[in-house]
């Protein structure tokens, strides 16, 4: 996954990793550095990376639907970041279910 956190002042940090513990530490450290508050929230955006598979075809390691990606969301805490990411997964699941229903009709 590629995750970008942008401060209210335009500073930006990105990480590209599949290591969840590294990602968690990076989120906590970045938010501590940017010190978001009610008047100075930070925004977060996530994108997939290509994860090679044993079959040499691989797959995206994160939600890869353009209807879900690319939305900058304001956050204040590491928990907010988790909620944003969870929301992307839930939105993708809803869209996939709606697409499947439409395909059956």
Number of C-alpha atoms within 10 A of each C-alpha: 20 16 19 17 25 20 20 17 10 10 10 15 14 16 15 14 15 15 9 10 10 11 17 14 11 17 23 14 13 19 20 12 10 19 15 19 12 8 7 15 20 25 20 23 19 26 20 19 17 13 15 12 9 7 6 8 9 11 13 13 16 19 21 17 15 10 12 17 16 12 15 15 15 20 22 17 18 18 12 14 24 14 13 20 18 12 13 21 15 14 16 19 13 12 15 13 12 11 11 11 10 9 8 6 5
